[in-house]
Amino acid sequence: MMTFDDITAAADRIAARVLRTPVKHSAALDSALGCQVMLKCENLQKSGAFKFRGACNALLQLAPEQRQQGVVTVSSGNHGAALAAAGQLLGVQVTVGVATNASPLKRDNMLKYGAKLHAIEPGMAAREQFLAEQARQSAIIIPPYDHLDIMAGQGTAALELCEDYPDLWAVVTPLGGGGLLSGSCVVAKRFGARCFGIEPELASDGKQSLQHGSIQPAMPAKSRCDGLLTSLGALPFDIIQRQVSDILLVSEQQVDAAQQLVWSCTDMWIEPSSATTVAALQRYPEIFAERKVGVIVSGGNVAAPAKKD
């Protein structure tokens, strides 16, 4: 089980390499949502997403001979780019199994940081098969979320947020594999805050897992929230089951509207996966109205629309 001490140790370990990202507050956004919203801008993190935190924490704990061997992972984009960026800093070659339908922008981002890409079919079955083949060849696997070092690293975003704003009523994060949410749950509990995970309705296996008490398979990849199209990891789920306040669902239309709202209020064009959190604040006023809420803006690796004159 990952502990709060693991997260503070990760924060110390990665401090010299990651950005302590800013927290943005917009009066216009508060007015639109009916609550006070503190946006933890991980879209401004190195490699464009919070994933750089966990990647650094995991690679920094490899032995020198392991770093020379290189590591392997699977990713829709952000984890692969983060691991490759951390690998560039630490002299570790990163190989990524990436689905053929992955975002071209995210694919280019991984290549920019020197990742070696292996095309695989979309879906969890292809991911698992690729990693099993790599494991048989004695590869060092650094999965996107089901890994204690990754989880502890991701939790440092919530740690910074709660250190800056210890009076938050809740911390809200997107939910994909659960690395970010599990780390955030541990931090929020220490600061006396609630913690909510947000999923698209078209990728609601996390909510279903919570209801069933066991991990449910990922749904077909129909949501625009490409960073969340995966099933929960066993290690994150163990923590989420115990500590999450709830998992809330939002529609694709609500995500689109939230993306536009953040753009109009802050000039930040964030990923659909990130916009799920703002969509939830708008959809569930009975939960969040007049509260002070910390939101992890998980990533910004998406092409921004042209500004209107």
N, C-alpha and C positions, 0 to 999 in steps of 0.2 A: 504494500500500500504506500502510495506517495504521501509525504507529509509536508506541512508548511515549512519545516526546516529544509527539506529537499529543494523547495522553491527559492528560499532565501539563499541557499548555497549556490543554486544555479544563477541567481541574480549577480552574486559576487563573481562567479566564474566567467560570465559572459559580458560583464560591465564594460570592459575595454573595447569590445568588438561590436556591440549592438548600439542602436540609437535609443536614448530615453525619449520616446516620441512625445510630441506635444499633446495636450488635451485642449480641444477646441470647444468653445461655448458660443452659441448663437441665440440671441434673443428672439429672432424671427423663427427659429426652429422650435424653441420653447413654446412660443405662442401657437404655432401650428399643431403641436403635439399635446399641449396642456400639462406639461411637466418640465422639470429642469433637467436638461440633457447634457451630460459631459462626454464628449466624443474623444475616446482614446485613439489617436490617429496612427494605427499600425499600417495604414496604406502608405505612410511616409517612412516606414521601416526599410532597412536595406533589403533589396530584392523585392520590395513592394508589398510585403505581407508579414504578419506576425510570425510566420513559420521560420524566419531566420533565427529567432530566439532558440527554439528547440533544436534546430540543426546545429547551431554553434555549441550548445550544451552537450549534445550527443558526441560530436566529433572531438571536442576538447578532452573527452574522457577515454578516447582510444589510445592504446599503446603505440609507440613509434612504428613498430613493425606492422600494426594494423592499418595505420595511416598510409604506409607505403603500398599495402595491398589494394587500397581503394574500397569503396562501399557501393552498395546497390540499393535501389528503392523503386517504388512505383508512385506515380503522381499524376494528377490532372494538370499540374503546372506549378502551383505556389510552393509546395514542399520540395519538388525537384529543383526549382530555381534557388530556393533557400539553401538546400544542401550543397548545391554546386557552388553558390557564392561563398558559403562557409568553407567548402573544400578548397577554393582558390586561396583563401587566406591561410589555410593550414596545410597546404600541399597534399590534399587528398583528392584523387580522381573519383568522380561520381558518375555512376551509370543509372539511367532512369528508364523504366518501362512505362511508356506513355501511350494512351489510347489513340487510335487513328483519328478519332473525332475531337481531339483536344483543341482548345483555342489556339489558333496560329500565333496570337500575341504571346500567350504563355509558353508555347513551344519555343518561340524565338528568345524569350527571356531565359529559358533553361540553357539554350545554346550559347547565349551571350556570356554566361558564367562558366562555360567550358564543359557542360554535361555531355556525356555520350548517351544518345537516345536510341532506345529499341522500341519499335512500333509493336503494340499489342492490340488485340480487339477490345472494344469497350466492355465494361462490366467487371464485377467482382471476380467471376470465375477465371477470366483471363489474367487478372492481377495475381490471384493466388497461384495459378499455374506457373506464371513467370517467376515469382519469388521461390516457389518450390524447386524449379529447375536450377535457379541460382544457388539455392541452399545446398543442393546436391553437389554443386561444384565448389563448396566450402566458401562461398562469398559471404562477406559481412553485410548483413541486411540492416538497414536503418529505416523502419517503416514510418509512414506519415504520422501515426498517432498512437498506435498500440505499443508504446515503449516508454518506460518510466523516465528516462532522461529527456525525451521529447516532451512529455507531459509537464515535467517540472520547468523546462525552459519556456513553454508556452504560458505557464502560470505567472511568469515574471511581468507580463503585460498588465494583468490585473493587479499584481503587487504594486507596480508603479502608480497605477490609477488610484488605488486605495490609500497609498501613502500620501498622494497629493490631495485626495478628497476622502478623508476617513469617515465623513458623515453620510456617505451614500446609503440610500435605502436599498438599492439593488445594483447588481452587476449583470449585464445582459450580453450574451455572446451568441453567434451562430453555432449550430451543431451539425457537424459532419461525422467524422470518426470519433470525436469526443476529446481530443487532446487539449484543445483550448478550453472547453467547458469544464473538464475535470480539474484542470489547474486553477481555473477561475473560481470554481466551487470551494476549493480548499482555502483560497485566499479570502473570499467573501465571508466564509464562516468565521475566520480569525478576526475579521473586522466587524463582525456583527451584522453583516448585510445579507440579503437574500441573493439568490443566483438563478437566473432563468436561461434556458437554452431555446433557440428559435430555429425552426425548420420550415421549409416550404411544404405545402400540403402534398405536392407531388413527390416528396422525398421524406416522408414522415415515419420512417422505420424506427427512429429514435423514440418518438412518442409511443409507437406501438410496442417497442421493447420495454419501456417503462410500465406500460399497462399490463403486459404479459409477464413481466418479471424475468424475461430472458431475451437475449439478442435476436431480433428478427432480421430477415434478409433485406438487403437494399432493394428498393423499388426500381422499376425500369427508369432509365435515364431520360426523363421528359422535362425536368425543370431547367430553367435558365441558370439556376444557381449551381454551376458546374463544380465549385469547390466543396459542395455538400453531398455529392452523389456517391456516397459510400456507406457501408454499414458500420455500426459502432464497434470499436475495439473492446476486447474483454477487460483490459485494465482500466480504461476510462469508464466503462459502464459500471464497474464495481463501485467507483466513487460517485458517479452521477446518480445511481440508484439511492445511495445513502444521503446525498447532500444537496441535490438540485431541488429548487422550490417547485419548478414545473417546466415542462417543455411545451412551448406555444407554437401554433401553426399559422402560417400566412399564405395567401394566394399569390400566384404569379403577378396578377394585376396590382396587388398591394405592394409587392416588391418593386415593380416598375414605377409606381407612384412615389414610393419612398426614395428611390434612386434620384428621381427628378426633384423631390423636395430637398434633399441634402445638397444637390447641385445648386438649386436656386438660393438656398440660405447660406451656403458655405463656400461655393465655388469648388467643391471637391466632387469629382465623379468617381464613385466607389463601385466595387464589384456588386453584382446582384446578390451574391452570398452575404456580403457585408450589409446590404440594404435590408435584409430580412429583419434585423434588429430594430431599425427605425420603423419598419412596417408594423412590427408587433406593438410598439409604443402607441402607434396610431390606431391599431385594431382593438386594443384592449384597454381603453381608458378607465374601466372599472378597476383595473389593477394598478395602473401607473399614474393616474391623474394627480397632479400637485405633489408628486414625489420627486426626489433628487436621484437620478438614475445615471449610472456609469455604463457607457456602451463601448464595447470593443469593436472598432472599425477594422475588420480583419484584413482587408486587402484592397488594393487599387489597381490591379493589373488588368485593366480593361481600357479600350480606346474611348476617349472622351468625345462627346458630340461637339460640333462646331458651335461656337458662341454666336448668339443672335446679335445683330447690330442694334 
